[in-house]
Amino acid sequence: MVRVKICGITNEKDAMFAIEHGADALGFVFYEKSPRHITPEKASEIIKKLPPFITNVGLFVNERQNIVKEIHERLRLDALQFHGDEKSDYVNSFHAKKIKAFRIKESIDETIFNDYDVDAYLFDAYSDNVYGGSGENFSWNLLTKIRFKRPIILAGGLNPENIISAVSMVKPYAVDVSSGVEKEKGIKDSDKVKKFIIRAKHERIEK
């Protein structure tokens, strides 16, 4: 069964609702330019209230190494997600569970993965304007042509309407959604969250 990460969590209500309805992981965006940005202090308050076996992931974009390490240690993050233009030497320097995001245009250069010592690859749609959370998708069939050495996480333009098709085609280890389950930037839509999780896990839902 595919794992589901609900990203861009900014408040306790959304966090607990996602968990109650089957989310496996929550993402906290520590990128100040994102409309889903959360401070380490606020994220810490939410993380302390999470039940066991829920993975908390800190998302960073081209952040200074010392800041990432400080937030990682202070919040005891389970995993670090690098969603910018970080080079392999930078990413590999962190002693933690790591996810490296790759933003896809029309094709995939398989050589870009080789130097990254990470626990999973995440694939998102490329946008000139934002690092993730754009609501845009890419040609998922590109991922079906490659044999990956690490688990893959599918992101980019996912929503309750297309998640079944996406999972059926790509068969990813996990899926990651943010804007596709929002009612406004940074605030989740409960109905969309519930439907997304159920459909991602290929269970039936009443329309």
Phi, psi and omega in degrees: 000133182292143176275152182235127174247126174261114186256164180075032179289129181237355182208160184294322182301312180295321180299311184291324178296316180299317180294316181300334183254017167108007177294140180266336183212153176237142180248135179243122187267114179257033178253112191297336181277354180278141175292351179254017181298141175228144179283154177302325180296314180291319179298321180299319179299320181288314183300322180298337183263359181286143177285168178298155175074007173260125182275129175254132187237129176263126181258129182231148179231108176050042183272154176296142186302317183293329179289318177300314181296320180296313180293320179302313183287319183293319183267351183055052180296142179284329183207154177247133179244120181257114191245016181248221182255032185296134178280163185296321180300321179294308182298317184293344183286344183272132178264084183194170170294130187230142174235129176249126179270140176236125181267122190260136174260248183264347183209173180234127175267107185298337183290343183291340182277335195304322187269355182269118178266084185233172182266343178197152173257138175244135181244125183232165178280142178283139175220140178288339190262327186221157173262084180086162179071020183278340184082002180265151176241180179225179182286101183299333183296343176300327183284339183282350184263001186238142174262110185270146179275349181230160175301149179245145178243127182263132178218180175095098175073014179284146179203174182299336183280330184247000187294325179296316178297318182297313181294320180296323182282310189272328184053056183283164173294321182207164174236151185229124183228146177223282184295333183291350178234030180253154169259337169203162186301121179092352180237125184278153175261115187303316181296318180293320179299313181298312181295319181299311183297314181297315182289325178298324180271007175062038173262165180276150178219143176284135179281000000 
